[in-house]
Amino acid sequence: MPLKVLILGANGFIGSSLTRAILKQKDWAVYGMDIGSHKLEDSLGNPRFKFVEGDITINKEYIEYHVKKCDAVIPLVAIANPIQYVKDPLRVFELDFEANLAVVRYCAKYKKRIIFPSTSEVYGMSADAKLDEATTSLVYGPIERQRWIYACSKQLLDRVIYAYGVRDNVDYTLFRPFNWIGPQLDDVMEPKEGSSRLFTQFISNVIFKKPLQLVDGGKQSRSFTFIDDGVDALLRIIENKNGCASRQIFNIGNPRNDVSVAELAKMIITAFKDYPDYAEHVQAAKTVVVPSGKYFGKYYQDIQKRVPSIAAAKKHLGWTPKVGLKKAITLTLDYHLAHKDYQLE
């Protein structure tokens, strides 16, 4: 019997990409729910994809019924934007922790496999050169730094799921994405500052001839991971050949794509040079330094470096990321600049 997979948040960046990949590469059935479907247009007609518009905080009967019905549950509904952690921390807690806890409890009740998106943010401000799932301590700032409510919410769910595994033998995999990037991460045709994650914000800035803002000079670095590499890891986790992913925690990131924010800004501006329609935009592109207190507000605190150890994913999943950062930027620009629905200035 083909697997039945429940994806909550199917219209998100990861959810829509994963749905597309499952329908293309596997014979599994996908049951998806989200509050919209605009990223799922190429999947909606597939007979193996059953989608319903709904909200995980409201449509609880649908969720319980489908948790009971499916083999694997992937709850991808979360607010994952640092500006929101600072501006609306209680909403982050209510959705990212409380709403997801209810889903976790259904999985425990019906003994269903849960594949839960943890986050690279759980490591906080750890000083480890490479962040290890089993040995790295999770280090956060003081309570007044509200940006940590996201990491705390995710970490506590990691601990709850782990405890269900120990006490009730619930089968789970926790995966920690390290700055996954690619087409449809955010809407780059939305010029509003702060509405996107860093990667797409910079692309949008070039498109709209706005300065690329380097928070505190852009010295902090991240390990950027292309979505296709991340989805490849997720397919291996869902398939769970010989139980290779059962009760495991995996960093899913690309340590070779570790660059500073300032370097990323330069790479994105350079990549636009390959698109003649944007010659003027490249000429106008510039970076400016902005203090984090001004950009994010007083409740923010930053992480200087975030490089994953991916030894566990290599060993258990046979997974290695393949897409370099330069190619990831090009693939993202190819997609968005081909799908633009506005007039260039």
SELUM-470864 format. One record per residue: x, y negated, z of N, C-alpha, C, O in turn. Coordinates in steps of 0.05 Angstrom, whole numbers, plus 5000, padded with zeros to 4 digits. Layout:
# SELUM-470864
XYZXYZXYZXYZ...
# end
This chain:
# SELUM-470864
501750245000500050005000501849755000503649735016501249564982502849314982502349165008500149175020504349015016504148855040502048635037501548535016500748575060498948335061500348135079500948185102500747895067502247685081500447435086499247335067500247345110498747105117500646875120502446885136500246665103501946425105500246185113498546095097500546095137499245855147501045615140503445615147499845415128501545195117502645265090504845195083500945405074501845505048502345285028503745325008501345045033501744815014504144655020504744455006505644725041508044575048510344635030510144795012512644515036515044555020515844845020516244964998516144965044516945245045514645425037515045615022512245375047509945545041509345575012508845795002509345354997508645364968510945504952510345654934513445454960515645584947515645884952516146044934515045964977514946244984512646384970512946604960510346254970508046374956508646434927508146644917509846234914510546254885512446494881512146654862514446514899516446724896515347004900515947194886513547024920512347284926510647374902510847604893509047194891507347264868508847334844508047504827511247214841512947264817514647514820515047664801515647564845517647774848516648024862517948234860514448014876513448244892510648314883509348174868509648544894506848624889505148564913502848674914506048404932504648354957502248174952502148024933500248194970497948014970498547784990499647835011497847544982498347305000495647185007493947124989495247135033492946985043494046725053495646715072493146505041494246245049492146055059489846055051492945885078491245675088492745415091495045425100491545185084492744925089490544725085488344785076491144465092489144255089489044145061487243985055490844225044490844145016492044364999492944565009492144314972493144524954494744414930495144564911495544164931496744044907499444164900500244154876500844294919503444424912503044714903505044844897500644804903500045084897498745134870497745344864498644924854497144934829497845174811496145284798500445244811501245464793500845734806501345944794499845744831499345994845496346054848495546284852494745854847491845874854490346074837488446194846491146104811489646284794490446574796489246744784492446634813493446914815491447074832490746994854490647314821488747474836489747584863488247664880492447584866493647674892493847454912494947494934492947214905493146984923490346894931488846794914489646924957487146834967487646584984488846605006486646354975487246104989484645985000482545994987484845875024482545725035483545465047485645455060482045255042482744995055481845005084479545075090483644945102482944955130485144835148487344785138484444805173486244675193486744885215484744985226489244935222489745145242488645075270488245245287488144815274487044735300483944765301482744745322482744815278479844835276478945115268477145225280480145215246479145465234480345715248481645875236479645735274480945945290479846225283481246425285477246235276476146495269477446615244477946855243477946445224479246525199482046635207482846855197483446495224486146575230486146835245487747015238484546865265484447125280483747355262484947565263481747315245480847525226483147615208483647845203484647405197486747475178489347565192490847715179489847485216492047605231491547905234493348075231489047975241488248255245488548415219489248655219488048275196487848405170490648445157491048635142492548265163495048255149497348405163497048475187499448455148501748595159503848405171505148475191504148175159506147975168504847705169503347625150505447555190504247285193506547075194508447105209506246865178508346665176507046395181505946275162507146285205505846035211507745805206509645745222507345665184509145455175508045175180509144975169505945155195504744885200506344745222506444835245507544515215509044365235509644085224509744045200509943895242511043635235514043655237515043725258515443615215518343645215519743405203521243425183519243175215520442925205521342755229519642675245523942715232524942575257523542315264523342255288522642165244521341915251518741965266517941805283517442195260514942265274515442355303513842315321517742495307518442575335518642335353517842355377519542125343520041875358517441725361516841615382515841705339513441535339511041665351509341535363510741925348508242065357508942335369508042535359510442325391511442585402509242765412509443015410506942655422504842825432503442975409502643205412503142845386502042985363503843205354502943425347506443165355508443365348508143605367508043835358507843555393507543775412504943925408504944165409502743775403500143905401500044085376498944305378501244005354501144165330503344375330502844615327505844285335508144465332508244675354509144895349507344605378507444805400504644925405504245165402502744755413500244865423498645015401497745245406498444895377496945035356498345295347497045495341500945285346502445525338502445745360502645975354502345655385502245855407499746025404499846265409497545905396495046065392495446275371494446505374496846205350497446405328499246625339498746865333501246555354503046755365501546945383502047185383499646835398498047015416496347205401495947435410495247115378493747305361495547535351494747765351497947455343499847665334500447865356500748105351500747765380501347945403498948125409499248355414496548005407494048145413493648385394492948595402494248335368493748535348496248685339496248835320498448635354501048765348501948735319502648925306501748485310502548425282505248295281506148155300506648345260509348235256509147935252507647845234510647785267510747495264513547405254515547485266513547245233515947125223515746825228514346685214517246735247516746465257519046275250521446335253518246035239520345835232521245685257519845505267523445765268524845605288526045365273524945285253528345265282529545035269532445015277533245095299534044895260536844845267536944635290538944615304534844485293534744285314534844405342535544265362534144665345534144775372536944765384537244765409539044755368541744745378542444465390544444435404540844265383541144005395543943885390544843875367545143805411547743665409550043855417552143765427549744105412551844305417554444225403554344135380556644255417559244175406560544405391562744375380559244635389560444865375560944795345559344675332563244875335563944815307562144965288561344855267561345205296559345355281557145445301557845545322554645405294552445465312551645755309550945845287551745905331551246195331548646255345548146145367546946425333544346485344544446605372542746555389546546765377546746915402548246785424547846835448550146605417552046505437551946205441552846105462550946045423550945755425548945665445546545745444549745485463547845365482546245145469547245015450543845105478541944915466542044655483541044665506543044445472543744205488542143965479542343875456540443855497538743625491539443385508540643405529538543155499538942905514536842865536535243035541536942625549535042575570532142555561531642525537530342565580527442565574526642325557524842355540527742095562526941855548527541875518526441715502529342055510529842085481527742275470528142515468525542155462523142315455523542485429521942665424525642425414526042585389526442885395526043045377527242945420527743235426525143395431525343635436522843265430520343415435519943625414518743835419520743575389520543775367522244015373521344245373524843965379526644185385525744345409525944585410524844205430523844345454521444515448521144735458519544405432517144565425517944815410516845035416519744795391520645025375522145225393521745465392523845115410525445295428523645455447524145685451521645315458519945455477518345675462517845885473517445625438516045835422517946065416517146295417520445995409522446215406522546395430522646635428522646265454522846415479520246575485520446805494517946465479515446605482515346845464514547065473516046815439515947035420517947255428517247495427520347175436522347365445521247525469521547765471519847385488518747515512516547715504516347925516514947645485512847835475514248085463513248305466516548035450518048265439519048455461518848695459519948335483521048495505518848635520518948875526516748475527514648595544512648775529511948985539511848675505509648815491510548955465508949055450513148945460514249075436513248945410513149075389512548685411511648545387514048525368516248465377513548575343515648555322515848265312513748155304518148155312518447875303521147835289522947995292521247615274523747505265523547205269521647075260525547085281525746795282527846705262530046805261527046515244529046415225529446115229527445965234531846025227532545745232533645615207535945645200531845465193532745325168534645095175534244935193536845085160538744855162538344675138539444725116536744465142536344255122535844365094537344325076533644505092532844615066531944385048530444205057532844385023532244165004531344284978531744514972530144114961529344194934526944054925525843884939525844124902523444004891521144024911520744234924519643814913517143804929517643824959515843884974520143754968520543734997518743505007517343545027518843284994517043054999516342924973517443004952514542734973513842594949515842364944515642164958517642404926519642194921518541954907519741744905516041984896514841754883513241574903511741404895513741624928512541464950514741284961516541374974514541024956516740844963517040774993519040655001515140855009515140775038517540885053518041125051518940715066521340795082520440965106518540895120521841185110521341345134519141555130518641715149517841565107515741765102516942035094515442235094519442035087520742285076523042365094523942215111524042605090526542695102528842555087528442455065531142565099533542415089534042465059534342265044534142715051534842785023533042645003533942524984530442685008528542564989528242264992527542124973528742165016528641875020530741735003530141534991533141855001535241734985534541744955535041544941533341964946532541974918530441764912530541624892528541744930526441534927527541254927526741084912529541204944530840944945532040864918531740634910533441054905534540994879532340934859532540744843530241104859528041064840526840794842526240664822526440704867525140444872527040214877526239994886529640254870531640044873531739924901531939684904531540104920531740014948534440104959535440314950535639964978538240054989537940325004535940375017540040485002540140745016541240675044543540595047539640715064540340635091541840855106540841075109544340785114546040975128545740915158546940725168544341095172543941055200546541085215547941285213547240875230549840875245552240925227554241045236552040845202554340875184554341135168555941165149552541325174552341575159554641765163555341925146555941755187558241935192557242215199558742405196554742235209553742495217553442675193552842585171553942935196553843115173551743335178550843395200550843445155548843665155549643865134551143805116548644115138549244335119546644375102544744495112546644265078544244275062543944535047545944645037541544645046540944905036538744895015536644785020539244994991537244974970534945174975535445394985532545084969530145234976530145514965529245694978531245554941531245824929532846024946532246254948535045924957536746094975535146155000535146385010533745955011532146005035529946205031529546385047528546175008526346355002527446644997526046835004529746664985531046924981531347065008530747305011532246915028532547025055529847105066529647325079527846945062525147005073523947255060522647415074524347295034523347535022524647785034523347995037527247765040528647995053527548045081527248265090526947825095525847845122523047975122522448145138521347885103518647995101518748285094517348455105520348355074520648635065521648815088520749035091523548705103524448845128525349135123524449315137526949165103527849435095529249575119531149465130528249805126529449965148529449805174531149855192527649625177527449465202529749275206530349195229531049195184533549035186533148755199534948635210530648655198530048385208528448395234527948185246527748635243526048655267527548555292529748635298526148385307527148265332529948145329531748185345530247995307532747855301532247555299529947465294534347405303534347115299536447055278538747145280535646905257537446855235537646555230535646415226540146455229540646195217540546235187541746415176538946065173538846075144539845805134538245605132542345795127543545545119545945595101546845815097547145375090549445395073551745235084551944995079553545365099555745215111557645085091559044895097557545185066559245065045558244785036559644625024555644735042554444485034554344285057552544115059556344295074556544115097557843855088560143835082556143635087557243375080556043165098553943205111557442935099556342715115554042585101553742615076552442435115550142285104551242085083549942045062553441955089554641765071555441905045555141795023556642135047557542285024555042375007555142364982552942455020550542535006549442304990548642334967549342065002548341834988549941784962548841734941552641804964554341774940553741984919553541924895553342234928552842454909550242414894549942464870548142314909545542274896545742044876544642064854547041824883547341604864548841694839548041634817550941844843552541954821550842134803551042124778549242304815547542494800545642344781545042444760544642114789542741964773544141864747542741794728546741864746548141774721547641954697548041874674546742204703546142384681543442344669542642484650541942144679539242094669539241804657538941614672539541774631539841514618537541314625538041074627535141414629532941234636533441084662532140884668535341184678535741074705538440924707539440874729539540844684542040694684541940444701543740384716539740294698539440054714539140114744540139964760537940334750537540404778540240474791540740404814541940614776544640674786546240424790547640394811545940234772547439974775546439834800548039704814543839854806542739704829543139854855542839734877543840114854543940274878546240184897548440144888545540164922547640084942546840214969544540274974548840244985548440345012548640115032550339935029547140125053547339925075547340075102546140285105548839965120548940095147546839975165546439725166545340145179543240055197543440205223543940445224543240065246543340195272541040395276538740335267541440615289539340815293537040695309534740765304537640515327535540395343533640225326531240205332534640105305532939955287531440135268529040085263532640345259531340515239529340705252527040725242530140835273528441035286527040935311524941035319528140725324527040635349528640735373530440895370527940635396529640675420529540965431531241045447527641125422527341395432528941595417528741835421530641505398532141685381534841755393535941595408535841985385538642055391539542245369537942405359542042215360542842365336544642595343545742625365544942765323546643005324548842945304548242885281551342985311553542905293554143115273554743055250553943375281554743585262552943825266552143885288552343965244550544195247551244395225550244385203553044575232553944775213553245055223554045125246551745215207550945475217553045695214554545695194553145875233554346135227552146305214549846315224552846425191550746595177551646885177550747045160553346955196554347235197552047435201552047645190550047365218547847545224546147595199545447825193545647385184544047415159545547575138544347735124548147535137549747695118549747985125549348165108550048035151550348315161547648465158547548685148545448345168542948495170541248475144539948665137541348245131539748205108541248235081539948255060543848245082545448245058545147985042545347985018544647765057544047515044546447315045547747295065546847185023548846975021547746745004546646804983547846495013546846274996548646234972551046274973547446154950548946144924549045864913550945804898547145684919546945434905548545214919548045144942550445094904551944874915550344614916548244594904551344424931549744174936549444014910547243904905551444004894551243844869549043964851547443814840548944224849546944354832544144314845542144274831544044334871541444294885540344014880537943984876542043814880541143534874540143524845538043404840541643634827540843634798538143774794536443664780537844004806535344154802532943994814530743994802533443854836531243694848530543454830528243394826532643324820532143094803530843184777528943054767531743404765530543504741527543534744525943464727526743654767523943694773522343434776520443384762523343264794521743024800521742824778519642684773523942794763523942594742522442694717521542534701522042954715520343064694517343054701515643054684516743024727513943014737513142744746511142714760514642534738513842264747511242184733510742244710509642044748507041954737506741644741504541554747508941504738508941214741510641094720512241244707510440834715512040704695514540594708514440464729516840644695519340524705519240224702517940114683520540084720520539784718522139704693522439464688
# end
